[in-house]
């Protein structure tokens, strides 16, 4: 079975693949102080009875401190297992049409690969994570760039920190857009505000991808916070929660099995 490991700024997501089927997935909090031994112990604990069934590993990390420990863990605990860590020089088949390809995060790269695998058209990928990333992909699978915005949780934390009368609230839809109390006002601004932000960015990107409006453009949402917004978005066409894990599987197949 193939183990895919996506280390993000907030969470580490594990996926276990049996062929082309995702057999299971797990999520844990990212801790930049975690050692390789702690990481290995946690991974094995989450995998449970599947821990010894791992025959290949594909991983990425957008957190440099964890990337170092991830490398140590892979070499120490999975020395005999074929493995790939997505970084510059790894074959993905994705052309990076940006000013500095080295700046493109590994997560955005594998998301591009996965989106193009799922759709033969131009795509926009909206990744709701620590930041909200809105990336543009050509119909040929080329990464064209995108836009960054503060993530939902970052914005909520900043608002609670800087406004004395406001506080963190449960991120659920309020009774109406017009909030009747402080909690509902916050929930309305967060939920509908972020949906409007995403729709505005997506519409502008789609106009650049398909100026004549004839070329279809798929808009995919992924990331742990996507379920909060997709129901209110007018532009998102697909919710693919395991998009990054799929991309990691595809990268492994390109590099290890070819």
Secondary structure, DSSP 4 states (H G I P E B T S, - for coil): -EEEEEE-SSEEEEEEEETTEEEEEEEEE--TT--HHHHHHHHHHHHGGGGGG--EEEEEES-HHHHHHHHHHHHHHSTTSEEEE--TTS-----B-SS-GGGS-HHHHHHHHHHHHH-SSEEEEEEESSEEEEEEE-TT--EEEEEEEE-HHHHHHHHHHH-TT------S--SSSS-SSHHHHHHHHHHHHHHHHHHHHHHHHHHHH-TTS-S-EEEEEESTTHHHHTTT-SS--EE-TTHHHHHHHHHHHHHT--
